[in-house]
């Protein structure tokens, strides 16, 4: 079975997002005792889209920028370097206490010291994302989009972004664009907004073709009973995860594919990495395999990005999860929090466990 995409489209993948920067000490050092930091452009949704854009598919990013900000210029240049087209208005900063792009302050961890991430999102310009600033009829009706990828991070940022994601999903559905939804639950975003956000998330999930999340996402975003305790390791928990996804499918029968990743942390630099996908009535499972980790942040986004790329290429479902597993593993080998595949062959070499030199 394949997910049938629109035949005529300008954009293979469209993602709404709030762009920011990530600052990380070099050499795996902790944040609190470092005086040197590396700054890079980041967002979960462009992490996903990077797999497709860097492998040659047309990608558009819907976002918003702070006018005349050097950080905004850095973001625009980075998106262009990743072969992404971006669309969004420039918002007046409003003085030194006005809008800015979010900061993600990350300690990658090392060995027995786990990673720590601190999000500084005060005044985040992405919270102003508003449907009135975009021509959705042109985007979906005239230009055409194969897949719209939505993230719960954006849907939950503010009432404006929640409505924006809803209108994107509704318009995508109207024009036959497939919808991917990564639930991405964040407790701080949901505080005192549970009823509002539950309604938004359930409507989007109800029209999504591809639904991705972990056990916490499915429980707290959609109210689905989580996995039962089953086994001490990831391999032993696979059946309980299948049962959970089965409950999600029963609640959202119109969805074509459901996916979740499996991770067991041995130490900060050594993980067991696996995945489960239900496509139609058929299960696809990657048993947890050892991977070596430089920086774990972005591995889940890499999985979704690889899965969507495989769907866009029209491959069979067994390759969706394989390519996604490998691009997720690839993301953890980079100092950026997004996968940067050189070509498809590099990704398939990771899947095959072939790390030999290529000359």
Secondary structure, DSSP 4 states (H G I P E B T S, - for coil): ---PPPSS-SEEEEEE---EEEEEEGGG--STT-S-EEEEEE-HHHHHHHHHHHTT--EEEE--EETT-HHHHHHHHHHHHTTEEEE-PEEP--STTS-B-EEEEEE--BTTB--EEEEE-TTBGGGG--GGGS-HIIIIIII-EEEEEEEHHHHTT-HHHHHHHHHHHHHHHHTT-EEEEE----HHHHTT-HHHHHHHHHHHHHH-SEEE--HHHHHHHH----PPP--SSHHHHHHHHHHHHHHHHHH-TT-SEEEEEEEEEEETTEEEEEEEEEETTEEEEEEEEEEE-S--TTHHHHHHHHHHHHHHTT--HHHHHHHHHHHHHHHTTSSSSS---S-HHHHHHHHHT------
